[in-house]
C-alpha cells in the first residue's frame, strides 16, 4: 500500500443508508479530495449493506457511471 501509483486511482464511495444495524454506527468520513487531487465522489443507495441483492439495478446504474 506504499506504492505512489495507488494515489492516482480514482475512487468512488457508495454509502448504503438504510440499515437499522448501521444507523447506530458512525459513517466513515470521506475526505473531500481524493489522493489524486480530484473531488471525492460519494453516492448513496437507500438500502442496507447487501445492495447487490436488495437494489441490484440501482447499484448497476451507479457502477455504469464510473469512468
Backbone as CSV, one residue per row, in Angstrom:
resi,resn,N_x,N_y,N_z,CA_x,CA_y,CA_z,C_x,C_y,C_z
1,UNK,0.811,-1.199,0.000,0.000,0.000,0.000,0.857,1.268,0.000
2,UNK,2.163,1.118,-0.073,3.044,2.280,-0.107,3.344,2.744,-1.532
3,UNK,2.832,2.057,-2.526,3.116,2.390,-3.916,2.450,3.726,-4.266
4,UNK,3.203,4.750,-4.687,2.619,6.044,-5.026,1.605,5.976,-6.166
5,UNK,1.697,4.959,-7.008,0.742,4.829,-8.114,-0.681,4.615,-7.602
6,UNK,-0.824,4.088,-6.399,-2.158,3.868,-5.842,-2.923,5.177,-5.672
7,UNK,-2.217,6.253,-5.397,-2.878,7.544,-5.204,-3.482,8.072,-6.499
8,UNK,-3.084,7.559,-7.640,-3.602,8.048,-8.915,-4.914,7.384,-9.320
9,UNK,-5.294,6.322,-8.645,-6.512,5.587,-8.990,-7.731,6.345,-8.466
10,UNK,-8.691,6.689,-9.353,-9.893,7.377,-8.891,-10.708,6.476,-7.960
11,UNK,-11.379,7.106,-7.019,-12.190,6.361,-6.043,-13.605,6.884,-6.036
12,UNK,-14.528,5.977,-5.806,-15.928,6.330,-5.623,-16.429,5.573,-4.409
13,UNK,-17.152,6.269,-3.548,-17.696,5.656,-2.338,-19.211,5.535,-2.511
14,UNK,-19.740,4.354,-2.234,-21.188,4.144,-2.269,-21.619,3.836,-0.846
15,UNK,-22.376,4.757,-0.275,-22.873,4.570,1.083,-24.280,3.983,1.033
16,UNK,-24.469,2.871,1.707,-25.791,2.256,1.837,-26.402,2.847,3.107
17,UNK,-27.519,3.544,2.935,-28.015,4.410,4.003,-29.197,3.881,4.796
18,UNK,-29.748,2.731,4.458,-30.940,2.248,5.156,-30.673,0.902,5.801
19,UNK,-30.211,0.939,7.027,-29.938,-0.304,7.743,-30.057,-0.036,9.227
20,UNK,-30.963,-0.716,9.891,-31.179,-0.492,11.320,-29.916,-0.732,12.130
21,UNK,-29.119,-1.714,11.733,-27.902,-2.007,12.477,-26.882,-0.883,12.339
22,UNK,-26.674,-0.397,11.138,-25.657,0.634,10.935,-26.155,2.032,11.259
23,UNK,-27.471,2.214,11.452,-27.972,3.537,11.832,-27.351,3.992,13.147
24,UNK,-27.003,3.053,13.995,-26.411,3.395,15.288,-24.907,3.615,15.186
25,UNK,-24.313,3.251,14.059,-22.868,3.379,13.887,-22.524,4.652,13.126
26,UNK,-21.377,5.230,13.408,-20.979,6.413,12.634,-20.585,6.026,11.216
27,UNK,-20.845,6.916,10.272,-20.439,6.700,8.889,-18.972,7.084,8.772
28,UNK,-18.197,6.237,8.115,-16.785,6.548,7.930,-16.671,7.798,7.066
29,UNK,-15.967,8.816,7.540,-15.868,10.040,6.753,-15.057,9.838,5.475
30,UNK,-15.452,10.555,4.457,-14.741,10.524,3.183,-14.072,11.887,3.020
31,UNK,-12.765,11.916,2.819,-12.101,13.207,2.614,-12.697,13.918,1.392
32,UNK,-12.789,15.248,1.423,-13.394,15.974,0.301,-12.586,15.904,-0.988
33,UNK,-11.304,15.572,-0.871,-10.444,15.477,-2.044,-9.769,14.109,-2.052
34,UNK,-9.761,13.457,-3.214,-9.105,12.167,-3.367,-7.588,12.347,-3.368
35,UNK,-6.841,11.275,-3.120,-5.377,11.378,-3.172,-4.843,11.885,-4.516
36,UNK,-5.603,11.679,-5.600,-5.137,12.153,-6.909,-5.499,13.616,-7.155
37,UNK,-6.129,14.271,-6.175,-6.475,15.685,-6.284,-7.878,15.954,-6.790
38,UNK,-8.588,14.943,-7.257,-9.960,15.111,-7.736,-10.919,15.229,-6.552
39,UNK,-12.059,15.887,-6.759,-13.063,15.925,-5.693,-13.561,14.519,-5.375
40,UNK,-13.905,14.295,-4.134,-14.429,12.987,-3.724,-15.783,12.742,-4.383
41,UNK,-16.030,11.485,-4.731,-17.331,11.081,-5.253,-17.969,10.168,-4.215
42,UNK,-19.119,10.594,-3.714,-19.859,9.799,-2.735,-21.288,9.685,-3.234
43,UNK,-21.726,8.465,-3.439,-23.093,8.198,-3.867,-23.796,7.444,-2.755
44,UNK,-25.116,7.563,-2.705,-25.899,6.883,-1.680,-26.949,5.989,-2.330
45,UNK,-27.186,4.862,-1.678,-28.280,3.964,-2.047,-29.130,3.758,-0.804
46,UNK,-30.449,3.910,-0.917,-31.317,3.719,0.246,-31.573,2.230,0.505
47,UNK,-30.546,1.564,0.948,-30.628,0.130,1.213,-29.596,-0.239,2.254
48,UNK,-29.608,-1.474,2.660,-28.622,-1.961,3.617,-27.342,-2.394,2.925
49,UNK,-26.496,-3.063,3.667,-25.161,-3.452,3.211,-25.182,-4.364,1.976
50,UNK,-26.195,-5.185,1.835,-26.260,-6.137,0.719,-26.948,-5.520,-0.490
51,UNK,-26.455,-4.368,-0.925,-27.114,-3.631,-2.014,-27.153,-4.436,-3.303
52,UNK,-26.193,-5.328,-3.514,-26.185,-6.119,-4.741,-27.345,-7.118,-4.778
53,UNK,-27.926,-7.367,-3.620,-29.073,-8.274,-3.533,-30.374,-7.491,-3.481
54,UNK,-30.397,-6.407,-2.675,-31.638,-5.665,-2.467,-31.905,-4.585,-3.511
55,UNK,-30.866,-4.055,-4.130,-31.017,-2.993,-5.143,-30.051,-3.227,-6.311
56,UNK,-30.119,-4.401,-6.955,-29.126,-4.704,-7.994,-29.177,-3.752,-9.188
57,UNK,-30.342,-3.371,-9.639,-30.440,-2.483,-10.796,-29.891,-1.096,-10.465
58,UNK,-30.217,-0.605,-9.272,-29.739,0.710,-8.862,-28.214,0.705,-8.695
59,UNK,-27.677,-0.346,-8.103,-26.231,-0.464,-7.944,-25.555,-0.539,-9.315
60,UNK,-26.099,-1.334,-10.215,-25.535,-1.453,-11.557,-25.555,-0.096,-12.264
61,UNK,-26.609,0.675,-12.056,-26.685,2.001,-12.661,-25.581,2.922,-12.164
62,UNK,-25.287,2.849,-10.870,-24.191,3.658,-10.333,-22.843,3.176,-10.866
63,UNK,-22.658,1.876,-10.911,-21.382,1.346,-11.385,-21.131,1.671,-12.855
64,UNK,-22.219,1.754,-13.634,-22.066,2.116,-15.062,-21.606,3.563,-15.235
65,UNK,-21.804,4.395,-14.215,-21.375,5.800,-14.286,-19.860,5.962,-14.077
66,UNK,-19.203,4.936,-13.608,-17.764,5.047,-13.326,-16.986,5.275,-14.599
67,UNK,-15.953,6.063,-14.491,-15.079,6.363,-15.648,-14.277,5.151,-16.037
